[in-house]
Amino acid sequence: MAGSLRERRCQRTVSLLDTDKLEDWLRRVDAAWSLTGDGRGIRRDFKFKNYYHTMAFVNALAWIAHRQDHHPDLSVSYNHCSVTFSTHSLGGLSENDFICAAHVDALQADPD
């Protein structure tokens, strides 16, 4: 199912997803994504071999965010990047967050 999300583009006009359907949406992306504590975002941690691989991932993610015009919150360190998607203008989750998560899932780096 995540493949179909990767074929989609974010839309400028979106609405909040029903909170009772968020688990269904989570099943459409990699199982490593989870709801944030407040339920207004989805989060995933990525681990890398070194700083170079981490930054390559961050740069590729930035390209996706720019192309989709939907930008995550990032926390970046030497070999780790935490990615949180939320539709800030709505104060919660929209389809755009899951579309971008599916695109980011495709970036999973080779561990070597």
N, C-alpha and C positions, 0 to 999 in steps of 0.2 A: 503493500500500500504506500510506503514512503516514496516509491518511485513516481507515483502519480503527483505527489506534492512537489517533487523536484522538477516536474514539467511545468509547474505553475509559476506565475509572477505575483508579487505583492500588489495589492490594489490600494489606491489612494483613499477610497471611501470604504471603511469596514465598520463592523459593529462588534461589541463584546460577545464572546462565546458564552453560552449558557454554562454555568458552573457544574451543573449535573451531567454535562456531556464532555467535560475536560478529560476524563479517563479514556473515552473513546478517541479523542484527538491524540492523546499521548501514545496510544497503540499504533498510530500512523507514523511515528518517528522511532529512532533507535531507543531501545529500552533504557539506555543510560540517561535520558532526559527525565527530569522529575519536576513536579510543581515546587515552586518556592514556598517557604513557610507561610507567607501571607496569601498564597494561591493566586497571585496576580502576575506570575511569570513562570517561565520554564528555565531550568538550569541544567548545565552539563559541565563536568570537569574533563579536561583533556590533559594527558601526561605525555611528555616527549623525552627523547634521549638527551637533548641539550638545548642551549639557548638558540642556536641557529634554527633547529627544527621548530621550536616554539614560535620564533618570529616569522618563519616562512608560513606557518599556519595562520598567525595573526594577520599577516599581509593578505593571504588568500581570503580569509574571512572578511577583511575590510573591503576587498574587491566585490565580494558577494553582497555585502551590506550596501555598498554604493550602488551597484546595479539594481538591487531590489528597493532601494530607498527606504530601508528599514534597518535600524542600527541597534546592535545589542550593547549591553553593559559588559565590559571585560575586566577581568582581574588577571594580570600577567606577571609571571615570575620566571626564573631561570628555565625550568622544564615543565611548567604548568600553565594552563590557561583555563579560567572559569568563564563560561559564556552564559549570560542571562538574557533571554528575549522577553519583552513585554511591550505592549502597545501603550506607550507613555501617555499619549493624547487621550486614551480611553480609560486609563487607570487599571488595565487588566489585560487579558489575553484576547487576541483576534486570530483569524486564520493566518494572517501575515507572519505571526510568530512561529507557527508550525511549518509554514512554507520555508522560511529561512532556516529553521532547525534542520529540515530535510536536506537543504542545500549544504549546510555545514557538515552534516553526517557524511556527505560524499568526500569530504576533505580528509578523512581519517588517514593519518600519515603512516607510512611504512615504519615500523619500530627500529629498523636498522638505518 
